[in-house]
Amino acid sequence: MRFIVRRLALFVVALLAISVVVFAALRVLPGDMASVMAGLNSPPERVEQLREQLGLNRPLAVQYLDWLGALLRGDFGTSMLTGRSISGQVAQRASVTFPLIVMGLAIAMALGIPLGCAAALARGRRARGAFQLAAVIGGAIPALWGGLLLILLFGRGVGLIGVLPSQGFPADGWDAPGEALVSLTLPALAVGVIVGASLMRYTRSALGELASSGYVEMAMSCGMTRTQAVLRVGLRLATPQLVSVVGLTFAEMITGVMVIENLFALPGLGTGLVTDVGNRDLIAVQSELFMLAAFFLLIGLAVDLAHRALDPRLKTAAGEGGR
């Protein structure tokens, strides 16, 4: 309980620090914020009206406290471009980005963990070299190039085997679940292959260390074969580390899929953030950056708690340290 309370306190402090950084970052941009949002050729009257409307003529401390109070009430503001609530826009975009990340991560785990186990168990030099080469090639593929290659292979209308859509998302969204899943298949494959190569390296490394440890040797002395000991004992002991890697990878993929979303014309968080920056909708950008940073911190908190719950050695170490 003490650990949970401490981590929650750190989470709150980190959120406050992130809010200050995001707020200050947009205020130190060259030029006046109202002038940037209004455009270079806007008359002074329009700039002054916008400054008054957004409260930019008040002291910075007052502006920050007003924004922070709105965040605590769940009010992330209104987009200057669309007039819609920013939280509604983010929710709509997240309904594309998060399923894409989940599908990509599922593909990555389906590829990376079994191949990592096979690489750790490989004994022949050629087999180990083949697995290492596959991991290096998979991790070295640029997301843009990999996505274009998949479009040329499987994209409907342009690919050699045109079976999957390569552009856009259904107008009905998830009201048409079949079409939505199909439209995310190629982007998820582009993400999953690259991330799967990283998971393969992590899995191979973790199991390789455990394969030469006393845990695996003890399991083998109880009658297990080397393969059984590595998969049953080693993989179980490596699970906390893999959970940490998967959790942090999930958080990193939010910004990592930005290129994929633009390539496949998906209306997700990455595409929306680029659009808002291009349209100088800085109020929306401010709240969107804070929400993304808050999500990263939340994933980190969840990973820490899961890691501690899965690894009893951490609890034992904490108990011995307390005594």
C-alpha positions in Angstrom: 0.0 0.0 0.0 2.9 2.3 0.8 4.3 1.7 -2.6 1.0 2.4 -4.4 0.5 5.7 -2.4 4.1 6.8 -3.3 3.6 6.0 -7.0 0.3 7.8 -7.1 1.9 10.9 -5.4 4.7 10.8 -8.0 2.1 10.5 -10.7 0.2 13.6 -9.6 3.5 15.6 -9.2 4.5 14.5 -12.7 1.2 15.5 -14.2 1.5 19.0 -12.6 5.1 19.3 -14.0 3.9 18.2 -17.5 1.1 20.8 -17.4 3.6 23.5 -16.6 5.9 22.4 -19.4 3.1 22.2 -22.0 1.6 25.5 -21.0 5.0 27.3 -21.1 6.1 25.6 -24.3 3.4 27.2 -26.4 4.0 30.6 -24.7 7.6 30.8 -25.6 6.9 30.3 -29.3 8.3 33.2 -31.5 5.7 35.9 -31.7 2.4 36.5 -29.9 0.2 33.4 -29.5 -2.9 35.3 -30.6 -1.0 36.6 -33.7 0.1 33.1 -34.6 -3.4 31.7 -34.3 -5.0 34.6 -36.2 -2.5 34.4 -39.1 0.2 36.6 -40.5 -2.2 38.9 -42.5 -4.9 39.3 -39.9 -5.7 43.0 -38.9 -4.8 44.2 -35.4 -8.4 44.3 -34.4 -8.8 40.6 -35.1 -5.7 39.8 -33.1 -6.9 41.9 -30.2 -10.3 40.3 -30.3 -8.8 36.8 -30.2 -6.5 37.8 -27.4 -9.5 39.0 -25.4 -11.6 36.0 -26.3 -8.9 33.5 -25.1 -7.9 35.5 -22.1 -4.3 36.0 -23.4 -4.2 39.6 -22.1 -4.2 38.3 -18.5 -1.1 37.4 -16.5 0.4 34.1 -17.3 -0.1 32.7 -13.8 -3.8 33.5 -14.0 -4.0 31.9 -17.5 -2.3 28.7 -16.2 -4.5 28.4 -13.1 -7.7 28.9 -15.2 -6.5 26.2 -17.6 -5.5 23.9 -14.8 -8.9 24.4 -13.1 -10.7 23.6 -16.3 -8.6 20.4 -16.7 -9.6 19.3 -13.2 -13.3 19.8 -14.2 -12.8 17.7 -17.3 -13.1 20.8 -19.6 -10.3 20.6 -22.2 -11.5 23.6 -24.1 -13.1 24.2 -27.5 -11.3 24.0 -30.8 -11.0 27.4 -32.6 -11.2 25.6 -35.9 -14.2 23.4 -35.6 -16.0 24.8 -32.6 -16.3 21.3 -31.1 -15.1 20.3 -27.7 -11.5 19.1 -27.7 -12.2 16.1 -25.6 -14.8 15.0 -28.1 -12.3 15.4 -31.0 -9.7 13.4 -29.1 -12.2 10.7 -28.3 -13.2 10.4 -32.0 -9.5 10.2 -33.1 -8.6 7.8 -30.3 -11.3 5.4 -31.6 -9.0 5.0 -34.7 -5.6 5.2 -33.1 -6.1 2.9 -30.1 -7.6 0.0 -32.1 -4.7 0.4 -34.6 -2.2 0.2 -31.7 -3.9 -2.8 -30.1 -4.0 -4.7 -33.4 -0.4 -3.8 -34.2 0.7 -4.8 -30.7 -1.2 -8.1 -31.0 0.6 -8.9 -34.3 3.9 -7.9 -32.8 3.4 -10.2 -29.8 2.3 -13.1 -32.0 5.5 -12.7 -34.1 8.0 -11.5 -31.6 7.5 -13.7 -28.5 7.5 -17.1 -30.3 10.4 -16.1 -32.5 12.3 -14.8 -29.5 11.7 -18.1 -27.7 12.9 -20.0 -30.8 16.0 -17.8 -31.1 16.9 -18.4 -27.4 16.5 -22.2 -27.8 18.4 -22.3 -31.1 21.7 -24.2 -30.7 23.2 -24.2 -34.2 25.2 -21.2 -35.3 23.4 -20.9 -38.6 20.0 -20.9 -36.8 21.1 -18.3 -34.3 22.5 -16.2 -37.2 19.2 -16.5 -39.1 17.1 -15.3 -36.2 19.5 -12.5 -35.5 19.4 -11.4 -39.1 15.6 -11.5 -39.1 15.4 -9.3 -36.0 17.9 -6.8 -37.4 16.1 -6.6 -40.8 12.6 -6.3 -39.2 13.8 -3.6 -36.8 15.6 -1.6 -39.5 12.6 -1.3 -41.8 11.4 2.3 -41.8 7.7 2.6 -41.1 7.0 4.6 -44.2 8.9 2.2 -46.5 7.2 -0.9 -44.9 3.8 0.7 -45.2 4.4 1.5 -48.9 5.6 -2.0 -49.6 2.4 -3.5 -48.0 0.3 -1.1 -50.1 2.1 -2.2 -53.3 1.6 -5.9 -52.3 -1.9 -6.0 -50.9 -3.5 -2.5 -51.5 -6.8 -2.7 -53.3 -6.5 -1.2 -56.7 -2.8 -0.7 -56.7 -1.3 -3.9 -55.2 -0.2 -7.1 -56.8 -2.7 -8.9 -54.6 -5.3 -6.2 -54.1 -7.4 -7.5 -51.3 -7.2 -4.9 -48.6 -8.1 -1.1 -48.5 -5.0 1.1 -48.3 -6.6 4.5 -47.7 -9.1 6.0 -45.3 -11.5 4.9 -42.6 -15.2 4.1 -42.9 -17.4 7.2 -42.5 -19.7 5.2 -40.1 -16.6 4.3 -38.0 -17.2 1.4 -35.7 -20.8 1.2 -36.6 -19.5 -0.9 -39.4 -17.0 -3.0 -37.5 -16.1 -5.3 -40.4 -15.1 -2.4 -42.6 -13.3 -0.7 -39.8 -11.2 -3.8 -38.9 -10.3 -4.4 -42.6 -9.2 -0.8 -43.1 -6.8 -1.1 -40.1 -5.3 -4.4 -41.2 -2.5 -3.1 -43.5 -1.5 -0.3 -41.1 -1.5 -2.8 -38.2 0.7 -5.1 -40.1 3.2 -2.3 -40.9 3.4 -1.4 -37.2 3.4 -5.0 -36.0 6.3 -6.3 -38.0 8.6 -3.5 -36.8 7.6 -3.7 -33.2 7.6 -7.5 -33.3 11.3 -7.4 -34.3 12.0 -5.4 -31.1 10.0 -7.8 -28.9 11.8 -10.7 -30.5 15.2 -9.2 -29.4 13.9 -8.5 -25.9 12.5 -12.0 -25.5 15.7 -13.6 -26.8 17.8 -11.5 -24.5 15.7 -12.2 -21.4 15.5 -15.9 -22.0 19.2 -16.1 -22.9 20.1 -14.7 -19.5 17.8 -17.0 -17.7 18.9 -20.1 -19.7 22.3 -20.0 -18.1 20.9 -19.2 -14.6 20.4 -21.5 -11.7 16.6 -21.4 -12.1 16.7 -23.3 -15.4 19.4 -25.7 -14.2 17.3 -26.5 -11.2 14.2 -27.2 -13.4 16.4 -29.4 -15.6 17.6 -31.3 -12.5 13.9 -32.0 -11.7 13.5 -33.9 -15.0 12.6 -31.2 -17.5 14.3 -30.9 -20.8 16.2 -27.7 -21.7 13.3 -26.6 -23.9 10.7 -27.3 -21.2 12.7 -25.6 -18.5 13.2 -22.4 -20.6 9.6 -22.2 -21.8 7.9 -23.1 -18.5 10.3 -21.6 -15.9 12.4 -19.1 -17.9 9.4 -17.6 -19.7 7.4 -17.3 -16.5 10.3 -15.5 -14.8 10.8 -13.2 -17.8 7.1 -12.3 -17.9 7.4 -9.2 -15.6 10.2 -7.8 -17.8 8.2 -8.5 -20.9 5.1 -6.9 -19.4 7.2 -3.7 -18.8 8.5 -3.8 -22.4 5.0 -4.3 -23.9 3.4 -1.6 -21.7 6.1 1.0 -22.6 5.9 0.0 -26.2 2.2 0.5 -26.2 2.7 4.1 -24.9 5.4 4.8 -27.5 3.3 3.5 -30.3 0.8 6.4 -29.9 3.3 8.8 -31.4 5.0 6.1 -33.4 1.9 5.4 -35.6 1.8 9.1 -36.7 3.6 8.3 -39.9 1.4 5.2 -40.6 -1.8 7.2 -40.0 -0.7 9.9 -42.5 0.4 7.3 -45.0 -2.9 5.4 -44.8 -5.0 8.6 -44.5 -6.4 7.5 -41.1 -8.2 10.2 -39.0 -6.3 9.3 -35.8 -4.5 11.2 -33.0 -1.3 11.6 -34.9 -3.0 13.0 -38.1 -5.2 15.2 -36.0 -2.3 16.7 -34.0 -0.4 17.5 -37.2 -3.6 19.1 -38.7 -4.2 21.2 -35.6 -0.5 22.4 -35.6 -0.8 23.3 -39.3 -4.0 25.2 -38.7 -2.5 27.1 -35.7 -5.3 25.8 -33.4 -2.9 26.1 -30.5 -5.6 25.8 -27.8 -6.4 22.3 -29.1 -2.7 21.5 -29.4 -2.1 22.5 -25.8 -4.9 20.2 -24.4 -4.0 17.3 -26.8 -0.3 17.4 -25.8 -1.3 17.3 -22.1 -3.7 14.4 -22.7 -1.0 12.4 -24.5 1.6 13.1 -21.8 -0.9 12.1 -19.1 -1.6 8.9 -21.0 2.2 8.1 -21.1 2.4 8.7 -17.4 -0.7 6.5 -16.7 0.8 3.6 -18.7 4.1 4.0 -16.8 2.1 3.8 -13.5 0.2 0.7 -14.7 3.4 -1.0 -15.8 5.1 -0.3 -12.4 2.1 -1.7 -10.5 1.8 -4.8 -12.8 5.6 -5.4 -12.6 5.5 -5.4 -8.8 2.4 -7.6 -8.7 4.0 -10.2 -11.1 7.5 -10.3 -9.6 7.4 -11.4 -5.9 11.1 -10.7 -5.6 10.4 -7.0 -5.6 8.0 -7.4 -2.6 10.6 -9.5 -0.8 13.4 -6.9 -1.4 11.1 -4.1 -0.3 10.2 -6.0 2.9 13.9 -6.7 3.7 14.7 -3.0 3.1 11.9 -1.9 5.4 13.3 -4.2 8.2 
